[in-house]
Amino acid sequence: MPASEMNNKSISELIGLVYDSALEKMQWQSLLAKLNELFPGFMGAVFTQEGEKFIGMYTPEGFNNDAQKVYDEHTEDGKVHSISDEQNDHRRELLKRIDPQIGDVYDSKKIFTDEEFKSSVSYKTVLEPAGIGHWISLKFAQSGIREAVFIFFEFEKTEVTPNREGLAEMLELLSPHVVRATRIARALRLAREAAESFQGFLDAIALPMLVTDSEGRLLFSNAAGRRLLNRRVVFETESGDRLRMLNEDDTKSLHQQILEANENLVPGGMRIQDDLGAISLCIAPFHPSMNDAAEADRDLFDTRRMIAIFAGSQGEDPINSGLLRDVFELTEREAEICRAVLIGKIPADIAKATGRAEKTIRNQIQSVYSKVGVNSSQALSDALFVFRTVGAIFNGADKQLFEGQTLPKISN
């Protein structure tokens, strides 16, 4: 059915299908199926190629293996076997006559005479054996010499009279939406891939990290940050995902720091105490530059600057054992052992203080080393020194913030 015979509701639904279909796992599957239904006598497919070389053909049923098989039997690197390069004529001759741009709809019957088309090597070796002939195409994407088109081949043996004019009219109507939907889908896929990579990067940060907007609403966090939230000993979220602390005064201080970081674009800090020890927070602007963004984008998004909250330690404060559990997934006992090792305790001292066997303590120390990825007490101190970097916000002259402790080696 041509677009001119469809009512507004049907046309709107079809345009909506364009955008939905662009996001399908098998892209364009639903749209191709619908157009094949509306225009019987055609086989609709997405056709991809690199110059004269065929890459793939995708129908509503998936990758077309039959087309691939026929193509592979007769061609090599885009050239048909056993003929001169000059005779490899179909696509080369097409490009001499037209220069299809993204969004263009073109019809083989308006490019070639029927005699020219059916005497071409491409028709004889590839199309005719597959039972298809003339086509109508819509070019919707290109990257270098690679391109993707919708192509609707006429079945050569069918009782239905294909409505070529109606199909061409419909493709002209849908063309700008197909091009736009393609770009949107590509952007969303790239964004998703970037987000997955970005999350992997955040999860590798050896500090609990929470990111809020300028009003203190939690946007996302890394793995250690999520574990800190789940323990609900420092932070929790209230309705609307607004981040709050368990102590009301601390909550007010936190939101004041977020406000100042957002306005002044400089980091601030605060120190709190929980049952497992002191925790220092660094509250800093966390927003990529938008200097290259369009003005409207800056107007919309610059007001939603993000703020990162890192949890660590300050100065001579022992590292909070809860943070050790959040970052390295230590057990409660392993976190206690880790803290003891960091302040220079040897296995015999730890065993005596905890009432456990020295062999048990040594095994737990090895478990801590394994989870942190080190093999000595000094390496453990070096690895966990990142917690101290949060405290640099308070006093940059404090050597404790920048110099690790020298710990006695623990003999095996």
C-alpha positions in Angstrom: 0.0 0.0 0.0 1.6 3.3 -1.0 1.8 6.1 1.5 -0.7 8.2 -0.4 -3.4 5.6 0.4 -2.6 5.3 4.1 -4.3 7.3 6.8 -2.3 9.5 9.2 -2.6 7.0 12.0 -1.1 4.2 9.9 1.7 6.4 8.6 2.5 7.5 12.2 2.6 3.9 13.4 4.9 3.0 10.5 7.3 5.9 11.3 7.3 4.8 14.9 8.2 1.3 13.8 11.2 2.7 12.0 12.7 4.0 15.3 11.7 0.9 17.2 13.2 -1.4 14.6 16.5 0.6 14.5 17.0 -0.5 18.1 16.2 -4.2 17.7 18.9 -6.8 18.3 18.5 -7.9 14.7 18.3 -4.3 13.4 15.4 -3.6 11.0 13.8 -7.0 11.3 10.3 -5.7 12.1 10.4 -2.9 9.6 11.5 -5.2 6.7 8.8 -7.7 7.7 6.1 -4.9 7.6 7.2 -3.5 4.3 7.3 -7.1 2.8 3.7 -7.4 4.0 2.6 -4.1 2.6 4.3 -4.7 -0.8 4.0 -8.4 -1.8 6.1 -9.5 -4.7 9.3 -8.1 -3.2 12.0 -9.5 -1.0 13.2 -6.8 1.4 16.7 -7.0 2.9 19.5 -4.9 4.3 22.5 -5.2 2.0 26.0 -4.2 3.0 29.0 -3.9 0.8 32.5 -2.6 0.5 33.0 -1.0 -2.9 32.1 -3.9 -5.2 32.6 -6.5 -2.5 29.5 -8.0 -0.9 29.6 -8.2 2.9 26.2 -9.5 3.9 22.4 -9.6 3.2 20.0 -9.6 6.1 16.3 -10.4 5.7 13.6 -10.5 8.5 14.7 -14.2 9.0 18.3 -13.2 9.6 21.5 -13.4 7.7 20.7 -14.8 4.2 23.0 -17.8 3.8 21.6 -18.6 0.4 22.6 -15.2 -1.0 26.0 -15.6 0.6 26.4 -19.1 -0.9 25.5 -17.9 -4.5 27.8 -14.9 -4.1 30.7 -17.0 -2.9 30.3 -19.5 -5.7 30.7 -16.9 -8.4 32.9 -14.1 -7.0 36.2 -13.4 -5.3 36.9 -9.9 -3.7 33.9 -8.5 -5.5 34.8 -9.7 -8.9 32.9 -12.4 -10.8 35.1 -15.5 -11.7 36.3 -16.2 -15.2 35.4 -12.8 -16.8 37.5 -9.7 -17.4 37.4 -6.8 -15.0 35.6 -4.8 -17.6 32.7 -7.2 -17.7 32.2 -7.0 -13.9 29.6 -4.4 -14.8 26.6 -4.0 -12.7 27.6 -1.8 -9.8 30.4 0.0 -11.7 28.0 1.0 -14.4 25.4 2.1 -11.8 28.0 4.4 -10.2 28.7 5.9 -13.7 25.1 6.9 -14.1 24.1 8.0 -10.5 25.9 9.0 -7.3 23.6 7.8 -4.5 23.8 9.9 -1.3 22.6 8.9 2.1 18.8 9.1 2.1 18.5 8.6 -1.7 16.0 6.2 -3.1 16.8 4.7 -6.5 15.2 2.2 -8.9 17.2 -0.2 -11.1 14.5 0.1 -13.8 15.2 3.8 -14.0 19.0 3.3 -14.3 19.1 0.3 -16.7 17.0 -0.8 -19.5 15.6 -4.3 -19.0 17.9 -5.6 -21.7 21.0 -4.0 -20.1 20.0 -5.3 -16.6 19.4 -8.9 -17.7 22.5 -9.1 -19.9 24.7 -8.0 -17.0 27.0 -10.6 -15.5 25.8 -9.8 -12.0 22.2 -10.6 -12.9 23.2 -13.8 -14.7 25.5 -15.1 -12.0 23.9 -13.9 -8.8 20.4 -12.6 -9.1 18.8 -14.9 -11.7 19.9 -18.1 -9.9 18.2 -16.7 -6.7 15.0 -16.0 -8.5 15.1 -12.3 -8.1 15.6 -9.4 -10.5 15.1 -5.6 -10.6 15.3 -3.8 -7.3 14.5 -0.5 -5.5 17.0 0.7 -3.0 17.4 3.2 -0.1 20.9 4.1 1.0 20.9 4.9 4.7 24.5 4.7 6.0 28.0 4.9 4.8 31.5 4.7 6.3 34.3 5.2 3.8 33.7 2.9 0.9 31.4 0.7 3.0 27.7 1.3 2.8 24.4 -0.1 3.9 21.1 0.0 1.9 17.6 -1.3 2.1 17.1 -3.2 -1.1 13.8 -4.7 -2.3 14.2 -7.3 -5.1 11.3 -8.3 -7.3 10.5 -12.0 -7.3 10.7 -13.0 -10.9 8.2 -15.9 -10.6 5.2 -14.6 -8.7 1.5 -14.2 -9.3 1.5 -10.8 -7.6 2.2 -7.6 -9.6 4.8 -5.7 -7.5 3.8 -2.1 -6.8 7.1 -0.4 -7.6 5.8 3.1 -7.6 4.0 2.6 -4.2 7.2 1.1 -2.7 9.4 3.9 -4.0 6.9 6.5 -2.6 6.9 4.8 0.8 10.7 4.6 0.9 10.9 8.3 0.1 8.5 9.1 3.0 10.5 6.9 5.4 14.0 7.9 4.2 14.7 10.8 6.6 13.4 8.7 9.6 15.5 5.7 8.6 18.6 7.8 8.4 17.9 9.6 11.7 17.0 6.4 13.5 20.2 4.8 12.2 22.3 7.6 13.7 20.3 7.5 17.0 20.8 3.8 17.3 24.5 4.0 16.6 24.9 6.8 19.2 23.0 4.8 21.8 25.0 1.7 21.1 28.3 3.6 21.4 27.0 5.3 24.5 26.2 2.0 26.0 29.6 0.5 25.2 31.3 3.6 26.6 29.2 3.4 29.7 30.2 -0.3 30.2 33.8 0.6 29.7 33.4 3.7 32.0 31.8 1.5 34.7 34.7 -1.0 34.4 37.1 1.9 34.9 35.2 3.2 37.9 35.0 -0.3 39.5 38.8 -0.5 39.2 39.2 2.7 41.4 40.4 1.5 44.7 38.2 3.8 46.7 34.5 3.9 47.3 33.1 6.5 44.9 29.6 7.9 44.8 28.5 10.5 42.1 25.7 12.9 42.7 24.2 15.8 40.9 24.5 19.4 42.2 21.5 18.8 44.4 22.9 15.7 46.1 20.8 13.1 44.2 22.8 9.9 43.7 23.5 9.2 40.0 25.8 6.2 40.0 28.7 4.7 42.0 31.5 2.2 41.6 31.4 -1.3 43.0 33.1 -0.3 46.3 30.7 2.6 46.6 27.7 0.3 46.2 29.0 -1.9 48.9 29.4 1.1 51.2 25.9 2.1 50.5 24.6 -1.4 51.1 26.1 -1.5 54.6 24.1 1.7 55.5 26.6 2.7 58.2 27.6 6.0 56.6 25.2 6.8 53.7 21.7 6.0 52.7 19.4 7.4 50.0 16.0 8.9 50.7 13.1 9.4 48.3 14.2 10.9 45.0 17.6 9.2 45.5 18.9 12.1 47.5 22.0 11.1 49.3 22.0 11.6 53.1 24.2 10.5 56.0 23.0 8.8 59.1 23.8 11.8 61.2 21.6 14.9 60.3 24.4 17.4 61.0 26.7 15.4 58.7 24.0 15.4 56.0 23.8 19.2 56.2 27.6 19.4 56.0 27.7 17.0 53.0 25.1 19.0 51.0 26.9 22.2 51.8 30.2 20.8 50.5 28.4 19.6 47.3 26.9 23.0 46.8 30.3 24.7 47.2 32.0 22.2 44.9 29.4 22.9 42.3 29.6 26.7 42.6 33.4 27.1 43.1 34.6 24.1 41.0 37.1 23.2 43.7 37.1 20.1 46.0 36.2 20.1 49.7 36.4 17.6 52.4 34.9 16.4 55.7 35.7 13.9 58.3 33.2 11.6 60.0 33.3 8.8 62.6 31.5 5.4 62.5 31.8 2.4 64.7 34.7 1.0 62.6 36.8 4.2 62.7 37.2 7.6 61.0 36.3 8.2 57.4 37.5 11.1 55.4 35.4 12.3 52.4 36.7 14.2 49.4 33.9 16.0 47.5 35.0 17.2 44.1 33.5 18.4 40.8 33.1 15.5 38.4 32.0 16.7 35.0 33.6 16.4 31.6 34.2 19.7 29.8 31.4 20.8 27.5 33.5 23.5 25.7 32.8 21.7 22.4 29.1 21.1 23.0 26.4 23.0 21.2 25.1 26.0 23.0 21.7 24.4 23.7 23.4 21.3 25.2 25.5 23.5 27.5 22.4 25.4 28.5 20.6 22.1 29.3 23.3 20.1 30.9 25.9 22.5 32.4 23.5 23.1 35.3 23.6 19.4 36.1 27.3 19.3 37.0 28.2 16.1 38.7 30.0 15.8 42.1 32.2 12.8 43.1 32.5 11.7 46.7 35.5 9.6 47.5 35.8 7.8 50.9 39.2 7.2 52.5 41.4 8.2 55.4 43.3 11.2 56.7 46.7 11.7 58.3 47.5 9.2 61.0 43.9 7.8 61.2 43.9 4.0 60.8 42.1 2.9 57.7 38.4 2.2 58.5 38.0 -1.5 58.4 34.6 -1.2 56.8 36.2 0.6 53.8 38.7 -2.3 53.5 35.8 -4.7 53.2 34.0 -2.4 50.7 37.1 -2.1 48.4 38.7 -5.6 48.6 35.7 -7.6 49.8 37.5 -8.8 52.9 35.7 -10.6 55.6 35.2 -8.8 58.9 38.1 -10.8 60.4 40.3 -10.2 57.4 39.7 -6.5 57.6 40.7 -6.5 61.3 43.9 -8.5 60.5 44.6 -6.1 57.6 44.4 -3.0 59.9 46.7 -4.7 62.4 49.3 -5.5 59.8 49.2 -1.9 58.5 50.1 -0.6 62.0 53.0 -3.0 62.2 51.6 -5.9 64.3 53.3 -9.3 63.7 51.3 -12.6 63.7 52.2 -13.5 67.2 51.0 -10.1 68.6 47.7 -10.4 66.6 47.2 -14.0 67.8 47.7 -13.0 71.4 45.3 -10.0 71.1 42.6 -11.9 69.3 42.9 -15.2 71.1 43.3 -17.1 67.9 46.0 -19.6 66.8 49.1 -18.0 65.2 48.7 -20.4 62.2 45.1 -19.1 61.7 46.4 -15.5 61.7 49.1 -16.3 59.2 46.5 -18.0 56.9 44.2 -14.9 57.2 47.1 -12.6 56.4 47.8 -14.7 53.2 44.1 -14.4 52.3 44.3 -10.6 52.7 47.5 -10.5 50.5 45.7 -12.6 47.9 42.6 -10.4 47.8 44.6 -7.1 47.7 47.1 -8.6 45.2 50.3 -8.3 47.1 52.8 -10.6 48.8 54.3 -8.6 51.7 53.3 -6.2 54.5 55.2 -3.3 52.8 53.4 -4.0 49.5 50.1 -4.0 51.4 50.9 -0.6 52.9 51.8 0.7 49.4 48.7 -0.7 47.9 46.4 0.8 50.5 48.1 4.1 50.6 45.5 5.3 48.0 43.1 5.6 51.0 45.3 8.4 52.3 45.1 10.4 49.1 41.6 11.4 50.1 43.1 13.1 53.2 45.2 15.4 51.0 42.2 17.6 50.7 42.7 18.7 54.4 46.4 19.4 54.7 48.7 19.2 51.8 51.8 19.8 54.0 51.0 16.8 56.2 53.7 14.2 55.3 51.5 11.5 56.6 49.3 12.1 53.6 52.1 11.5 51.1 54.7 9.2 52.7 53.9 5.5 53.3 54.7 3.8 56.5 57.7 1.4 56.7 56.4 -1.8 58.3 58.3 -4.7 59.8 58.4 -7.8 57.5 56.2 -10.6 58.7 58.2 -13.8 58.7 56.5 -17.0 57.3 
